[in-house]
Amino acid sequence: MFGLGISKLVVLAGIVMAVWYGFKIVGKLDQARRRQQREDRRRPRPGARPPDVEDTVQCPVCGAYVVARSASPCERPDCPY
């Protein structure tokens, strides 16, 4: 009726299946790439230093937090630092 024989339908079905499986393979490769990127972000780089962290203490007078090791006085005259 439309000029579609059984051989043309089989070829069309084969093309549809090839495209379907092609998308599935590309999707799996993309998932593997994203998983690898997440694992790489979690793993520390060799030679990378951890961030510098310093302890702080709260000023009993003004309530501001200052670095415990090198505290400098604030503008208040009764500041203990």
C-alpha positions as CSV (number, residue, x, y, z in Angstrom):
1,M,0.0,0.0,0.0
2,F,2.7,2.5,1.0
3,G,5.5,0.7,-0.8
4,L,6.8,-0.8,2.4
5,G,7.8,-4.4,2.0
6,I,9.0,-6.8,4.7
7,S,12.6,-6.2,3.9
8,K,12.2,-2.4,4.4
9,L,10.5,-2.9,7.7
10,V,13.3,-5.2,8.9
11,V,16.0,-2.6,7.9
12,L,14.0,0.1,9.6
13,A,13.7,-2.0,12.8
14,G,17.5,-2.7,12.6
15,I,18.2,1.1,12.3
16,V,15.9,1.9,15.3
17,M,17.6,-0.8,17.4
18,A,21.1,0.5,16.5
19,V,20.2,4.0,17.5
20,W,18.5,2.8,20.7
21,Y,21.6,0.8,21.8
22,G,23.9,3.6,20.7
23,F,22.1,6.0,23.1
24,K,22.3,3.4,25.9
25,I,26.1,3.0,25.4
26,V,26.6,6.7,25.3
27,G,24.6,7.1,28.5
28,K,26.6,4.4,30.3
29,L,29.9,6.0,29.2
30,D,28.6,9.4,30.5
31,Q,27.6,7.9,33.9
32,A,31.1,6.3,34.2
33,R,32.8,9.6,33.4
34,R,30.7,11.5,36.0
35,R,31.4,8.8,38.6
36,Q,35.1,9.0,37.9
37,Q,35.0,12.8,38.3
38,R,33.2,12.5,41.7
39,E,35.8,10.1,42.9
40,D,38.6,12.3,41.7
41,R,37.2,15.3,43.5
42,R,37.0,13.3,46.8
43,R,40.5,12.0,46.5
44,P,43.2,14.4,47.8
45,R,45.8,15.4,45.3
46,P,49.4,14.3,46.1
47,G,51.4,17.2,47.4
48,A,48.3,19.3,48.2
49,R,48.4,21.0,51.6
50,P,45.4,21.0,53.8
51,P,43.9,24.4,54.5
52,D,45.5,26.4,57.3
53,V,43.2,26.5,60.3
54,E,43.8,28.5,63.4
55,D,42.1,28.4,66.8
56,T,40.1,31.4,67.9
57,V,39.1,32.6,71.3
58,Q,36.3,34.9,72.3
59,C,37.1,38.2,73.9
60,P,35.5,38.3,77.3
61,V,34.9,42.1,77.0
62,C,33.5,42.7,73.5
63,G,32.6,39.1,72.5
64,A,34.5,39.2,69.2
65,Y,36.5,36.2,68.1
66,V,40.2,36.7,67.6
67,V,43.0,34.4,66.6
68,A,44.4,32.9,69.8
69,R,48.1,32.9,68.7
70,S,48.4,36.4,67.4
71,A,45.6,38.4,68.9
72,S,45.7,42.1,68.5
73,P,43.8,44.6,70.7
74,C,40.6,46.1,69.4
75,E,39.6,49.7,69.8
76,R,38.2,49.3,73.3
77,P,40.4,50.5,76.2
78,D,39.6,47.5,78.4
79,C,40.5,44.8,75.8
80,P,42.7,42.1,77.3
81,Y,44.4,41.4,74.0
